[in-house]
């Protein structure tokens, strides 16, 4: 009868805990994460970053070597990757890869990645992929808060004279040592449209350690054309400055065109006059004028026409068109023009000299029977 030597099984702590680890490789440990340059006094275990902003991770065994990126935007450097994983879901869209600038065993400098949904705050934890091995649960689920300035405009496109409201959504860390919350400046290119102090904003949602502000600015002074709008947040002791992307705001002038039928017409024949508005969503009333009428004033080359002079009738705008009919024209030439009342969205259109007058005028002829 032979005796067998007993088998001895060795289990490492990492195997028992189910943590993947390369042979002979030390697991990284994260001690803190800070923005660069550092702001605040460490009142929270979370750091808030805007996409593209710089930050640094401190710890031990973060990388095996010290390497600086030759070009910006390196997803892998010195054998490591930094992933920021949103706590609300587990699919690949929630895992964002940071751009590495410099890595060393004790510090990793990176730029925050872009986020696919800028209307919310991304609450992420840090995952380090080191030499192909993934190390998770290194930080709290909300250790890095990613947020951009969300900007929208209503209405867009708009018409001249119409109020346009810009809304910027800003997330800011709260602190006791700096009562100044910063301000949001709404910019039209290089021109400031207005400044709103966050301390005056009452539309916000608390989600400690941060507060989400909805900041509004309304203006009706945008000229016709395309405007490049952005919102700039000044930052404060706890928050870095950040800006929204550029929003393209279109502003156009309401237009009106005229035609009459039949033209020419016979004396005593009913004539239909149609005013068409652009955009067709304009509502209100159109008043029609015959500038050849005895009580009408001289053509606009000598000054604007008084609104009531030469009026031949009014019509309600329906689906962008106003229609009136008349059989009262005398024999001769009749310059026809209009006045539009305007509504909440479309500004009024009145008589004006020169080209403006000619654009809104048609000539209707009446011949004898």
C-alpha positions as a LaTeX table, in Angstrom:
\begin{tabular}{lrrr}
\hline
Residue & $x$ (\AA) & $y$ (\AA) & $z$ (\AA) \\
\hline
Unk1 & 0.00 & 0.00 & 0.00 \\
Unk2 & 1.52 & 3.28 & $-1.19$ \\
Unk3 & 1.07 & 6.66 & 0.41 \\
Unk4 & 0.26 & 9.77 & $-1.67$ \\
Unk5 & 1.52 & 13.20 & $-0.75$ \\
Unk6 & $-1.36$ & 15.52 & 0.15 \\
Unk7 & $-2.38$ & 18.11 & $-2.46$ \\
Unk8 & $-2.02$ & 21.72 & $-1.39$ \\
Unk9 & $-4.24$ & 24.42 & $-3.01$ \\
Unk10 & $-3.21$ & 28.07 & $-2.93$ \\
Unk11 & $-5.81$ & 30.85 & $-3.17$ \\
Unk12 & $-4.83$ & 34.48 & $-3.31$ \\
Unk13 & $-6.97$ & 37.10 & $-1.61$ \\
Unk14 & $-7.83$ & 38.59 & $-5.00$ \\
Unk15 & $-9.04$ & 35.20 & $-6.24$ \\
Unk16 & $-11.24$ & 34.73 & $-3.20$ \\
Unk17 & $-12.71$ & 38.20 & $-3.64$ \\
Unk18 & $-13.24$ & 37.73 & $-7.36$ \\
Unk19 & $-11.00$ & 40.66 & $-8.31$ \\
Unk20 & $-9.14$ & 40.19 & $-11.61$ \\
Unk21 & $-5.44$ & 40.84 & $-11.24$ \\
Unk22 & $-2.49$ & 40.17 & $-13.51$ \\
Unk23 & 0.24 & 38.00 & $-12.07$ \\
Unk24 & 2.72 & 40.15 & $-10.17$ \\
Unk25 & 0.70 & 43.35 & $-10.71$ \\
Unk26 & $-0.36$ & 45.58 & $-7.85$ \\
Unk27 & $-3.93$ & 46.83 & $-7.85$ \\
Unk28 & $-4.28$ & 50.62 & $-8.17$ \\
Unk29 & $-5.55$ & 52.61 & $-5.20$ \\
Unk30 & $-7.19$ & 56.04 & $-5.61$ \\
Unk31 & $-6.89$ & 58.50 & $-2.73$ \\
Unk32 & $-8.45$ & 61.65 & $-4.26$ \\
Unk33 & $-9.52$ & 63.32 & $-7.50$ \\
Unk34 & $-9.18$ & 67.08 & $-8.01$ \\
Unk35 & $-9.79$ & 69.53 & $-10.85$ \\
Unk36 & $-6.79$ & 71.31 & $-12.33$ \\
Unk37 & $-6.28$ & 74.01 & $-11.23$ \\
Unk38 & $-7.59$ & 72.98 & $-7.82$ \\
Unk39 & $-10.57$ & 74.93 & $-6.47$ \\
Unk40 & $-12.57$ & 74.68 & $-3.27$ \\
Unk41 & $-11.73$ & 73.30 & 0.11 \\
Unk42 & $-12.65$ & 69.64 & $-0.23$ \\
Unk43 & $-16.15$ & 69.96 & 1.24 \\
Unk44 & $-17.34$ & 67.00 & $-0.83$ \\
Unk45 & $-15.99$ & 63.61 & $-1.87$ \\
Unk46 & $-17.17$ & 64.41 & $-5.41$ \\
Unk47 & $-15.56$ & 66.58 & $-8.06$ \\
Unk48 & $-17.55$ & 68.29 & $-10.81$ \\
Unk49 & $-16.00$ & 68.53 & $-14.27$ \\
Unk50 & $-17.11$ & 69.92 & $-17.60$ \\
Unk51 & $-16.24$ & 67.99 & $-20.77$ \\
Unk52 & $-12.70$ & 68.84 & $-21.81$ \\
Unk53 & $-11.71$ & 70.23 & $-18.41$ \\
Unk54 & $-8.52$ & 69.01 & $-16.73$ \\
Unk55 & $-8.34$ & 66.88 & $-13.58$ \\
Unk56 & $-5.87$ & 64.70 & $-11.71$ \\
Unk57 & $-6.17$ & 61.36 & $-9.90$ \\
Unk58 & $-3.83$ & 60.77 & $-6.95$ \\
Unk59 & $-3.08$ & 57.36 & $-5.43$ \\
Unk60 & $-0.67$ & 54.45 & $-5.54$ \\
Unk61 & 0.13 & 51.89 & $-8.23$ \\
Unk62 & $-1.96$ & 53.82 & $-10.73$ \\
Unk63 & 0.53 & 53.01 & $-13.50$ \\
Unk64 & 3.79 & 51.10 & $-13.79$ \\
Unk65 & 5.71 & 53.91 & $-15.45$ \\
Unk66 & 5.76 & 57.67 & $-15.98$ \\
Unk67 & 4.73 & 58.74 & $-19.48$ \\
Unk68 & 3.48 & 61.99 & $-21.01$ \\
Unk69 & 1.25 & 62.01 & $-24.09$ \\
Unk70 & 2.98 & 63.11 & $-27.28$ \\
Unk71 & $-0.37$ & 64.34 & $-28.66$ \\
Unk72 & $-3.52$ & 65.28 & $-26.76$ \\
Unk73 & $-6.50$ & 62.98 & $-26.48$ \\
Unk74 & $-4.79$ & 59.63 & $-25.81$ \\
Unk75 & $-7.32$ & 57.03 & $-24.54$ \\
Unk76 & $-4.45$ & 54.77 & $-23.44$ \\
Unk77 & $-1.11$ & 55.83 & $-22.04$ \\
Unk78 & 1.54 & 53.92 & $-20.11$ \\
Unk79 & $-0.58$ & 50.77 & $-20.27$ \\
Unk80 & $-3.62$ & 52.26 & $-18.52$ \\
Unk81 & $-7.05$ & 53.65 & $-19.41$ \\
Unk82 & $-9.37$ & 55.75 & $-17.25$ \\
Unk83 & $-13.06$ & 54.97 & $-17.63$ \\
Unk84 & $-15.85$ & 57.02 & $-16.04$ \\
Unk85 & $-18.93$ & 54.86 & $-15.59$ \\
Unk86 & $-22.37$ & 56.36 & $-15.02$ \\
Unk87 & $-24.07$ & 54.83 & $-12.00$ \\
Unk88 & $-27.56$ & 54.80 & $-13.56$ \\
Unk89 & $-26.91$ & 52.11 & $-16.18$ \\
Unk90 & $-24.51$ & 49.40 & $-17.14$ \\
Unk91 & $-24.29$ & 49.49 & $-20.93$ \\
Unk92 & $-21.37$ & 50.73 & $-23.00$ \\
Unk93 & $-22.96$ & 54.14 & $-23.63$ \\
Unk94 & $-22.58$ & 54.93 & $-19.93$ \\
Unk95 & $-18.84$ & 54.15 & $-19.94$ \\
Unk96 & $-16.83$ & 57.19 & $-20.99$ \\
Unk97 & $-13.10$ & 57.03 & $-21.72$ \\
Unk98 & $-11.01$ & 59.96 & $-20.52$ \\
Unk99 & $-8.21$ & 61.55 & $-22.55$ \\
Unk100 & $-4.88$ & 60.96 & $-20.80$ \\
Unk101 & $-2.24$ & 63.67 & $-20.60$ \\
Unk102 & 0.34 & 62.23 & $-18.21$ \\
Unk103 & 0.47 & 59.06 & $-16.11$ \\
Unk104 & 2.71 & 57.95 & $-13.27$ \\
Unk105 & 2.41 & 55.50 & $-10.37$ \\
Unk106 & 1.12 & 58.24 & $-8.06$ \\
Unk107 & $-0.73$ & 60.65 & $-10.36$ \\
Unk108 & $-2.77$ & 60.53 & $-13.57$ \\
Unk109 & $-3.64$ & 63.76 & $-15.41$ \\
Unk110 & $-6.61$ & 63.56 & $-17.76$ \\
Unk111 & $-9.21$ & 65.62 & $-19.59$ \\
Unk112 & $-12.86$ & 64.87 & $-18.93$ \\
Unk113 & $-14.61$ & 63.11 & $-21.83$ \\
Unk114 & $-17.57$ & 64.43 & $-23.79$ \\
Unk115 & $-21.03$ & 63.38 & $-22.62$ \\
Unk116 & $-23.83$ & 62.21 & $-24.88$ \\
Unk117 & $-26.64$ & 63.86 & $-22.88$ \\
Unk118 & $-25.83$ & 67.38 & $-21.70$ \\
Unk119 & $-29.24$ & 67.94 & $-20.11$ \\
Unk120 & $-28.29$ & 65.91 & $-17.01$ \\
Unk121 & $-25.44$ & 65.43 & $-14.55$ \\
Unk122 & $-23.50$ & 62.22 & $-15.10$ \\
Unk123 & $-22.66$ & 60.62 & $-11.75$ \\
Unk124 & $-19.70$ & 58.39 & $-12.43$ \\
Unk125 & $-17.21$ & 56.15 & $-10.69$ \\
Unk126 & $-13.63$ & 55.67 & $-11.83$ \\
Unk127 & $-12.52$ & 52.41 & $-13.41$ \\
Unk128 & $-8.86$ & 51.83 & $-14.25$ \\
Unk129 & $-7.85$ & 49.37 & $-16.94$ \\
Unk130 & $-4.21$ & 48.54 & $-16.24$ \\
Unk131 & $-2.27$ & 46.31 & $-18.63$ \\
Unk132 & $-5.53$ & 44.81 & $-19.84$ \\
Unk133 & $-6.90$ & 44.14 & $-16.34$ \\
Unk134 & $-10.01$ & 46.00 & $-15.20$ \\
Unk135 & $-10.13$ & 47.43 & $-11.68$ \\
Unk136 & $-13.58$ & 48.57 & $-10.57$ \\
Unk137 & $-15.05$ & 49.83 & $-7.30$ \\
Unk138 & $-12.05$ & 52.10 & $-6.76$ \\
Unk139 & $-14.22$ & 55.10 & $-5.93$ \\
Unk140 & $-17.73$ & 55.98 & $-4.86$ \\
Unk141 & $-20.45$ & 55.86 & $-7.51$ \\
Unk142 & $-20.57$ & 59.67 & $-7.71$ \\
Unk143 & $-16.89$ & 60.51 & $-7.34$ \\
Unk144 & $-16.80$ & 62.38 & $-10.68$ \\
Unk145 & $-19.79$ & 64.50 & $-11.72$ \\
Unk146 & $-19.82$ & 65.38 & $-15.41$ \\
Unk147 & $-21.98$ & 68.26 & $-16.55$ \\
Unk148 & $-22.05$ & 70.69 & $-19.44$ \\
Unk149 & $-24.07$ & 73.87 & $-19.85$ \\
Unk150 & $-27.29$ & 72.94 & $-21.63$ \\
Unk151 & $-28.78$ & 75.74 & $-23.73$ \\
Unk152 & $-32.06$ & 75.98 & $-25.63$ \\
Unk153 & $-34.19$ & 78.74 & $-27.18$ \\
Unk154 & $-37.94$ & 79.17 & $-27.58$ \\
Unk155 & $-39.13$ & 79.89 & $-30.22$ \\
Unk156 & $-36.47$ & 79.07 & $-32.77$ \\
Unk157 & $-36.78$ & 80.32 & $-35.46$ \\
Unk158 & $-38.38$ & 83.58 & $-34.33$ \\
Unk159 & $-39.59$ & 86.79 & $-35.93$ \\
Unk160 & $-38.31$ & 90.30 & $-35.42$ \\
Unk161 & $-39.83$ & 91.89 & $-32.34$ \\
Unk162 & $-40.93$ & 88.52 & $-30.99$ \\
Unk163 & $-39.78$ & 87.65 & $-27.45$ \\
Unk164 & $-37.23$ & 84.83 & $-27.44$ \\
Unk165 & $-36.46$ & 82.99 & $-24.20$ \\
Unk166 & $-33.07$ & 81.38 & $-23.68$ \\
Unk167 & $-32.76$ & 78.69 & $-21.01$ \\
Unk168 & $-29.41$ & 77.55 & $-19.63$ \\
Unk169 & $-29.22$ & 74.56 & $-17.30$ \\
Unk170 & $-26.25$ & 74.79 & $-14.93$ \\
Unk171 & $-25.16$ & 72.34 & $-12.22$ \\
Unk172 & $-23.07$ & 73.83 & $-9.43$ \\
Unk173 & $-21.52$ & 72.42 & $-6.27$ \\
Unk174 & $-22.81$ & 74.04 & $-3.09$ \\
Unk175 & $-20.50$ & 75.41 & $-0.40$ \\
Unk176 & $-20.61$ & 77.42 & 2.80 \\
Unk177 & $-17.42$ & 79.43 & 2.39 \\
Unk178 & $-18.41$ & 81.29 & $-0.79$ \\
Unk179 & $-21.92$ & 82.79 & $-0.82$ \\
Unk180 & $-21.31$ & 84.10 & $-4.33$ \\
Unk181 & $-22.75$ & 81.46 & $-6.63$ \\
Unk182 & $-21.47$ & 82.99 & $-9.83$ \\
Unk183 & $-23.39$ & 84.30 & $-12.82$ \\
Unk184 & $-24.51$ & 83.22 & $-16.27$ \\
Unk185 & $-23.90$ & 85.61 & $-19.17$ \\
Unk186 & $-25.91$ & 85.05 & $-22.34$ \\
Unk187 & $-23.85$ & 86.03 & $-25.37$ \\
Unk188 & $-24.79$ & 86.83 & $-28.96$ \\
Unk189 & $-21.39$ & 86.35 & $-30.57$ \\
Unk190 & $-19.23$ & 88.90 & $-28.74$ \\
Unk191 & $-22.20$ & 90.94 & $-27.48$ \\
Unk192 & $-23.67$ & 90.30 & $-24.04$ \\
Unk193 & $-27.46$ & 89.99 & $-24.09$ \\
Unk194 & $-27.73$ & 89.93 & $-20.30$ \\
Unk195 & $-26.31$ & 88.60 & $-17.04$ \\
Unk196 & $-28.22$ & 86.50 & $-14.48$ \\
Unk197 & $-26.83$ & 85.92 & $-10.98$ \\
Unk198 & $-27.43$ & 82.36 & $-9.75$ \\
Unk199 & $-28.29$ & 83.80 & $-6.34$ \\
Unk200 & $-31.37$ & 85.36 & $-7.99$ \\
Unk201 & $-32.52$ & 82.14 & $-9.66$ \\
Unk202 & $-35.49$ & 80.44 & $-7.99$ \\
Unk203 & $-35.93$ & 77.60 & $-10.49$ \\
Unk204 & $-33.57$ & 74.90 & $-9.29$ \\
Unk205 & $-33.46$ & 71.30 & $-8.10$ \\
Unk206 & $-31.31$ & 70.12 & $-5.19$ \\
Unk207 & $-29.31$ & 66.93 & $-5.60$ \\
Unk208 & $-26.61$ & 67.16 & $-2.88$ \\
Unk209 & $-23.79$ & 68.01 & $-3.10$ \\
Unk210 & $-24.94$ & 70.02 & $-6.12$ \\
Unk211 & $-27.84$ & 72.14 & $-7.27$ \\
Unk212 & $-29.25$ & 72.20 & $-10.82$ \\
Unk213 & $-30.28$ & 75.69 & $-11.91$ \\
Unk214 & $-32.57$ & 76.61 & $-14.80$ \\
Unk215 & $-31.52$ & 80.13 & $-15.81$ \\
Unk216 & $-33.75$ & 82.15 & $-18.15$ \\
Unk217 & $-33.24$ & 85.29 & $-20.22$ \\
Unk218 & $-35.90$ & 86.77 & $-22.51$ \\
Unk219 & $-35.25$ & 89.38 & $-25.18$ \\
Unk220 & $-37.22$ & 90.83 & $-28.10$ \\
Unk221 & $-34.31$ & 92.88 & $-29.47$ \\
Unk222 & $-32.73$ & 90.37 & $-31.83$ \\
Unk223 & $-32.33$ & 91.76 & $-35.33$ \\
Unk224 & $-33.21$ & 89.76 & $-38.42$ \\
Unk225 & $-30.53$ & 87.21 & $-39.29$ \\
Unk226 & $-28.74$ & 84.27 & $-37.68$ \\
Unk227 & $-27.39$ & 84.71 & $-34.16$ \\
Unk228 & $-24.70$ & 82.59 & $-32.46$ \\
Unk229 & $-25.89$ & 82.29 & $-28.86$ \\
Unk230 & $-23.98$ & 80.76 & $-25.95$ \\
Unk231 & $-24.19$ & 80.82 & $-22.15$ \\
Unk232 & $-21.02$ & 81.44 & $-20.09$ \\
Unk233 & $-20.93$ & 80.46 & $-16.40$ \\
Unk234 & $-18.39$ & 82.46 & $-14.37$ \\
Unk235 & $-17.77$ & 79.80 & $-11.71$ \\
Unk236 & $-16.94$ & 80.47 & $-8.06$ \\
Unk237 & $-14.83$ & 79.05 & $-5.24$ \\
Unk238 & $-16.28$ & 75.55 & $-5.72$ \\
Unk239 & $-17.02$ & 75.52 & $-9.46$ \\
Unk240 & $-14.85$ & 76.05 & $-12.50$ \\
Unk241 & $-16.04$ & 78.38 & $-15.28$ \\
Unk242 & $-17.71$ & 76.66 & $-18.23$ \\
Unk243 & $-19.58$ & 77.54 & $-21.39$ \\
Unk244 & $-22.30$ & 75.99 & $-23.46$ \\
Unk245 & $-21.92$ & 75.12 & $-27.07$ \\
Unk246 & $-23.12$ & 77.63 & $-29.66$ \\
Unk247 & $-26.82$ & 77.67 & $-30.44$ \\
Unk248 & $-27.94$ & 79.05 & $-33.81$ \\
Unk249 & $-30.95$ & 81.34 & $-33.39$ \\
Unk250 & $-32.72$ & 82.37 & $-36.59$ \\
Unk251 & $-34.74$ & 85.60 & $-36.70$ \\
Unk252 & $-36.70$ & 86.63 & $-39.77$ \\
Unk253 & $-38.97$ & 89.50 & $-40.79$ \\
Unk254 & $-42.65$ & 88.66 & $-41.34$ \\
Unk255 & $-43.44$ & 89.03 & $-45.02$ \\
Unk256 & $-46.67$ & 89.78 & $-46.80$ \\
Unk257 & $-47.53$ & 89.55 & $-50.48$ \\
Unk258 & $-50.63$ & 90.68 & $-52.40$ \\
Unk259 & $-52.51$ & 89.75 & $-55.51$ \\
Unk260 & $-55.92$ & 90.62 & $-56.94$ \\
Unk261 & $-58.12$ & 88.74 & $-59.36$ \\
Unk262 & $-59.32$ & 89.37 & $-61.95$ \\
Unk263 & $-56.80$ & 92.03 & $-62.85$ \\
Unk264 & $-57.68$ & 94.00 & $-64.85$ \\
Unk265 & $-61.35$ & 93.90 & $-63.95$ \\
Unk266 & $-64.48$ & 95.47 & $-65.45$ \\
Unk267 & $-66.25$ & 98.33 & $-63.78$ \\
Unk268 & $-68.72$ & 96.92 & $-61.23$ \\
Unk269 & $-67.11$ & 93.47 & $-61.28$ \\
Unk270 & $-66.32$ & 91.82 & $-57.93$ \\
Unk271 & $-62.58$ & 91.75 & $-57.26$ \\
Unk272 & $-60.91$ & 89.42 & $-54.75$ \\
Unk273 & $-57.78$ & 90.67 & $-53.02$ \\
Unk274 & $-55.60$ & 88.16 & $-51.16$ \\
Unk275 & $-52.83$ & 88.92 & $-48.66$ \\
Unk276 & $-50.49$ & 85.99 & $-47.94$ \\
Unk277 & $-48.33$ & 86.06 & $-44.83$ \\
Unk278 & $-45.05$ & 84.29 & $-44.24$ \\
Unk279 & $-44.81$ & 82.44 & $-41.91$ \\
Unk280 & $-48.24$ & 80.97 & $-42.41$ \\
Unk281 & $-48.65$ & 80.56 & $-38.65$ \\
Unk282 & $-49.25$ & 84.31 & $-38.29$ \\
Unk283 & $-52.76$ & 85.23 & $-37.18$ \\
Unk284 & $-54.58$ & 88.54 & $-36.70$ \\
Unk285 & $-56.21$ & 91.01 & $-39.07$ \\
Unk286 & $-55.25$ & 92.56 & $-42.41$ \\
Unk287 & $-56.71$ & 95.93 & $-43.45$ \\
Unk288 & $-56.68$ & 96.75 & $-47.17$ \\
Unk289 & $-56.17$ & 100.26 & $-48.57$ \\
Unk290 & $-56.80$ & 101.86 & $-51.96$ \\
Unk291 & $-54.26$ & 104.67 & $-52.21$ \\
Unk292 & $-56.19$ & 106.25 & $-55.09$ \\
Unk293 & $-59.21$ & 106.85 & $-52.85$ \\
Unk294 & $-60.13$ & 110.53 & $-52.33$ \\
Unk295 & $-59.27$ & 110.46 & $-48.61$ \\
Unk296 & $-55.91$ & 108.76 & $-49.05$ \\
Unk297 & $-52.72$ & 110.75 & $-48.66$ \\
Unk298 & $-49.86$ & 111.10 & $-51.09$ \\
Unk299 & $-47.68$ & 108.03 & $-51.86$ \\
Unk300 & $-45.01$ & 107.22 & $-49.26$ \\
Unk301 & $-42.36$ & 109.08 & $-51.26$ \\
Unk302 & $-43.91$ & 112.13 & $-49.55$ \\
Unk303 & $-44.43$ & 110.44 & $-46.20$ \\
Unk304 & $-46.23$ & 107.40 & $-44.70$ \\
Unk305 & $-49.93$ & 106.85 & $-45.30$ \\
Unk306 & $-52.23$ & 107.34 & $-42.31$ \\
Unk307 & $-53.62$ & 103.94 & $-41.33$ \\
Unk308 & $-57.30$ & 104.84 & $-41.73$ \\
Unk309 & $-56.99$ & 106.77 & $-45.04$ \\
Unk310 & $-58.34$ & 104.92 & $-48.06$ \\
Unk311 & $-59.44$ & 101.81 & $-46.16$ \\
Unk312 & $-61.59$ & 99.49 & $-48.28$ \\
Unk313 & $-62.08$ & 96.69 & $-45.76$ \\
Unk314 & $-60.54$ & 94.16 & $-43.35$ \\
Unk315 & $-60.19$ & 90.38 & $-43.19$ \\
Unk316 & $-59.18$ & 87.83 & $-40.57$ \\
Unk317 & $-55.98$ & 85.88 & $-41.30$ \\
Unk318 & $-56.79$ & 82.19 & $-41.73$ \\
Unk319 & $-53.92$ & 79.73 & $-42.29$ \\
Unk320 & $-51.67$ & 82.55 & $-43.40$ \\
Unk321 & $-54.10$ & 84.19 & $-45.82$ \\
Unk322 & $-56.56$ & 87.08 & $-45.62$ \\
Unk323 & $-59.21$ & 87.49 & $-48.34$ \\
Unk324 & $-61.57$ & 90.35 & $-49.07$ \\
Unk325 & $-63.84$ & 91.13 & $-52.01$ \\
Unk326 & $-65.14$ & 94.45 & $-53.36$ \\
Unk327 & $-67.11$ & 95.71 & $-56.34$ \\
Unk328 & $-66.70$ & 99.42 & $-55.60$ \\
Unk329 & $-63.60$ & 100.23 & $-57.66$ \\
Unk330 & $-64.03$ & 103.05 & $-60.16$ \\
Unk331 & $-62.43$ & 103.02 & $-63.59$ \\
Unk332 & $-58.71$ & 103.68 & $-63.39$ \\
Unk333 & $-55.58$ & 102.48 & $-61.62$ \\
Unk334 & $-55.75$ & 101.51 & $-57.96$ \\
Unk335 & $-52.55$ & 101.06 & $-55.88$ \\
Unk336 & $-53.54$ & 98.52 & $-53.23$ \\
Unk337 & $-51.62$ & 98.01 & $-50.00$ \\
Unk338 & $-52.28$ & 96.59 & $-46.53$ \\
Unk339 & $-51.70$ & 96.99 & $-42.82$ \\
Unk340 & $-51.23$ & 93.84 & $-40.70$ \\
Unk341 & $-52.18$ & 93.93 & $-37.01$ \\
Unk342 & $-49.63$ & 91.40 & $-35.79$ \\
Unk343 & $-50.10$ & 88.80 & $-33.05$ \\
Unk344 & $-48.13$ & 87.31 & $-30.15$ \\
Unk345 & $-45.61$ & 85.79 & $-32.57$ \\
Unk346 & $-45.67$ & 88.00 & $-35.67$ \\
Unk347 & $-44.94$ & 91.70 & $-35.45$ \\
Unk348 & $-47.27$ & 94.25 & $-37.10$ \\
Unk349 & $-46.63$ & 95.47 & $-40.63$ \\
Unk350 & $-47.49$ & 99.09 & $-41.42$ \\
Unk351 & $-46.92$ & 101.49 & $-44.29$ \\
Unk352 & $-43.35$ & 102.59 & $-44.85$ \\
Unk353 & $-41.64$ & 104.63 & $-47.54$ \\
Unk354 & $-39.47$ & 103.50 & $-50.40$ \\
Unk355 & $-38.85$ & 99.85 & $-51.24$ \\
Unk356 & $-40.90$ & 98.61 & $-48.30$ \\
Unk357 & $-43.94$ & 100.43 & $-49.68$ \\
Unk358 & $-43.41$ & 99.11 & $-53.19$ \\
Unk359 & $-43.04$ & 95.54 & $-51.93$ \\
Unk360 & $-46.43$ & 95.60 & $-50.23$ \\
Unk361 & $-48.26$ & 97.38 & $-53.05$ \\
Unk362 & $-49.94$ & 96.02 & $-56.16$ \\
Unk363 & $-51.58$ & 97.95 & $-58.98$ \\
Unk364 & $-55.12$ & 96.97 & $-59.84$ \\
Unk365 & $-56.72$ & 98.28 & $-63.05$ \\
Unk366 & $-60.43$ & 98.76 & $-63.72$ \\
Unk367 & $-61.68$ & 99.27 & $-67.28$ \\
Unk368 & $-65.12$ & 100.32 & $-68.56$ \\
Unk369 & $-67.63$ & 97.67 & $-69.55$ \\
\hline
\end{tabular}
